[in-house]
Amino acid sequence: MSTNSTEPEEKGFFEKVKETIESLWEGTKDTAEDVKEAAEDKIEDIKEKVTAKKATAAKKVTATKKAAVKKADEVTAKAKTVAADVKAKADTKAKAITAKAKTEVAEAKKAVTEVKEKAAAKAKTVTAKAKTEATAAKAKTEATAAKKTVAAKTAKAATAVKKKATAAAK
């Protein structure tokens, strides 16, 4: 039989955190790129409008260019603000997740320590009980052996007395 599990392999906590941060970062980059592209498109649109009106009104073109640059600067500033906000949120989330992970690790270590302490106490109790029972069994065995020795000596002495009594009676 195969020892490989048919279930999908689960990802660890830190891998999930890493993926979350990466997805937030990718989302931030995508948003910044979208804003940048929109700004470039807007600039191109404005440039086209300026070029069309340039022949008829040179003064309006200069004003339009300034407005386009100003709008582009505003869009770029907004993009930077959005990117900074998203990055700050990602950092805050990562810090919260890290703090939670540290708390869970500390709790797990505490639980392991408690289990070890309980196991050590139980082992001491069992060892003490086993020693007591072993001592009692040894004492019982020694008492039985002593009884057997005394009985054997008594039987020998009784036999010897009977033989002497029989010999004296003859």
C-alpha positions as CSV (number, residue, x, y, z in Angstrom):
1,M,0.0,0.0,0.0
2,S,1.1,3.5,-0.6
3,T,2.1,5.6,2.4
4,N,1.2,8.8,0.6
5,S,-1.9,10.6,1.8
6,T,-4.6,11.2,-0.7
7,E,-5.6,14.5,1.0
8,P,-4.1,17.8,-0.2
9,E,-1.2,19.0,1.9
10,E,-2.2,21.7,4.3
11,K,-0.1,24.9,4.4
12,G,1.4,26.1,7.7
13,F,0.4,29.2,9.5
14,F,3.4,31.3,8.4
15,E,3.0,30.2,4.8
16,K,-0.6,31.5,4.9
17,V,0.6,34.8,6.4
18,K,3.3,35.1,3.7
19,E,0.7,34.5,1.0
20,T,-1.7,37.0,2.5
21,I,1.1,39.6,2.6
22,E,2.1,38.8,-0.9
23,S,-1.4,39.1,-2.2
24,L,-1.8,42.4,-0.5
25,W,1.5,43.6,-2.0
26,E,0.5,42.4,-5.4
27,G,-2.9,44.1,-5.1
28,T,-1.1,47.3,-4.1
29,K,1.3,47.1,-7.1
30,D,-1.7,46.3,-9.4
31,T,-3.6,49.3,-8.1
32,A,-0.6,51.6,-8.5
33,E,-0.1,50.3,-12.0
34,D,-3.7,50.9,-12.9
35,V,-3.6,54.4,-11.5
36,K,-0.4,55.1,-13.4
37,E,-1.9,53.8,-16.6
38,A,-5.0,55.9,-16.1
39,A,-2.8,58.9,-15.5
40,E,-0.9,58.2,-18.7
41,D,-4.1,57.7,-20.6
42,K,-5.4,61.0,-19.2
43,I,-2.2,62.8,-20.1
44,E,-2.4,61.4,-23.6
45,D,-6.0,62.5,-24.0
46,I,-5.1,65.9,-22.7
47,K,-2.1,66.1,-25.0
48,E,-4.3,65.2,-28.0
49,K,-6.8,67.9,-27.0
50,V,-4.0,70.4,-26.6
51,T,-2.5,69.5,-30.0
52,A,-5.9,69.9,-31.7
53,K,-6.4,73.4,-30.2
54,K,-2.8,74.5,-30.5
55,A,-3.3,75.8,-34.1
56,T,-6.3,77.9,-33.0
57,A,-5.3,79.2,-29.6
58,A,-1.7,79.1,-28.4
59,K,-2.5,80.5,-25.0
60,K,-5.1,77.9,-24.3
61,V,-2.6,75.2,-25.1
62,T,-0.2,76.4,-22.4
63,A,-3.0,76.6,-19.8
64,T,-4.2,73.1,-20.8
65,K,-0.7,71.7,-20.5
66,K,-0.4,73.1,-17.1
67,A,-3.8,71.7,-16.1
68,A,-2.8,68.3,-17.5
69,V,0.5,68.3,-15.6
70,K,-1.4,69.4,-12.5
71,K,-4.0,66.7,-12.9
72,A,-1.2,64.1,-13.6
73,D,0.6,65.3,-10.5
74,E,-2.7,64.9,-8.5
75,V,-3.3,61.5,-9.9
76,T,0.2,60.4,-9.1
77,A,-0.1,61.9,-5.6
78,K,-3.3,59.9,-5.2
79,A,-1.7,56.7,-6.4
80,K,1.2,57.2,-4.0
81,T,-1.3,57.9,-1.1
82,V,-3.3,54.8,-2.0
83,A,-0.1,52.7,-2.2
84,A,1.1,54.0,1.1
85,D,-2.3,53.3,2.7
86,V,-2.4,49.7,1.4
87,K,1.2,49.1,2.5
88,A,0.5,50.5,6.0
89,K,-2.6,48.3,6.2
90,A,-0.5,45.3,5.1
91,D,2.1,46.0,7.7
92,T,-0.5,46.5,10.4
93,K,-2.1,43.2,9.5
94,A,1.2,41.4,9.4
95,K,2.1,42.7,12.8
96,A,-1.2,41.6,14.2
97,I,-0.8,38.1,12.8
98,T,2.7,37.9,14.1
99,A,1.6,38.9,17.6
100,K,-1.2,36.4,17.5
101,A,1.2,33.7,16.4
102,K,3.6,34.5,19.2
103,T,0.7,34.4,21.7
104,E,-0.5,31.0,20.4
105,V,3.1,29.6,20.5
106,A,3.5,30.8,24.1
107,E,0.1,29.1,25.1
108,A,1.2,25.9,23.4
109,K,4.5,25.9,25.3
110,K,2.7,26.5,28.5
111,A,0.3,23.6,27.9
112,V,3.3,21.3,27.0
113,T,5.0,22.3,30.3
114,E,1.9,21.6,32.3
115,V,1.5,18.2,30.6
116,K,5.2,17.4,31.4
117,E,4.8,18.4,35.0
118,K,1.6,16.3,35.4
119,A,3.4,13.3,33.7
120,A,6.4,13.7,36.1
121,A,4.1,13.8,39.1
122,K,2.2,10.8,38.0
123,A,5.5,8.9,37.3
124,K,6.7,9.7,40.8
125,T,3.4,8.5,42.3
126,V,3.5,5.3,40.3
127,T,7.2,4.7,41.1
128,A,6.6,5.3,44.9
129,K,3.6,2.9,44.8
130,A,5.7,0.3,42.9
131,K,8.5,0.6,45.4
132,T,6.1,0.2,48.3
133,E,4.5,-2.9,46.7
134,A,7.9,-4.3,45.9
135,T,9.1,-3.9,49.5
136,A,5.8,-5.5,50.8
137,A,6.2,-8.4,48.3
138,K,9.9,-8.8,49.3
139,A,9.0,-8.8,53.0
140,K,6.2,-11.3,52.4
141,T,8.6,-13.6,50.4
142,E,11.2,-13.3,53.2
143,A,8.5,-14.1,55.8
144,T,7.4,-17.2,53.8
145,A,11.0,-18.3,53.5
146,A,11.6,-17.8,57.2
147,K,8.4,-19.8,58.0
148,K,9.6,-22.6,55.7
149,T,13.0,-22.7,57.3
150,V,11.5,-22.7,60.8
151,A,9.1,-25.4,59.9
152,A,11.9,-27.5,58.3
153,K,14.0,-27.0,61.4
154,T,11.1,-27.9,63.7
155,A,10.3,-31.0,61.7
156,K,13.9,-32.0,61.8
157,A,14.1,-31.4,65.5
158,A,10.8,-33.3,66.0
159,T,12.2,-36.2,63.9
160,A,15.4,-36.2,65.9
161,V,13.5,-36.2,69.2
162,K,11.3,-39.1,68.1
163,K,14.3,-41.1,67.0
164,K,16.0,-40.4,70.4
165,A,12.8,-41.3,72.2
166,T,12.4,-44.5,70.1
167,A,16.1,-45.3,70.8
168,A,15.7,-44.6,74.5
169,A,12.5,-46.7,74.6
170,K,14.3,-49.7,73.2
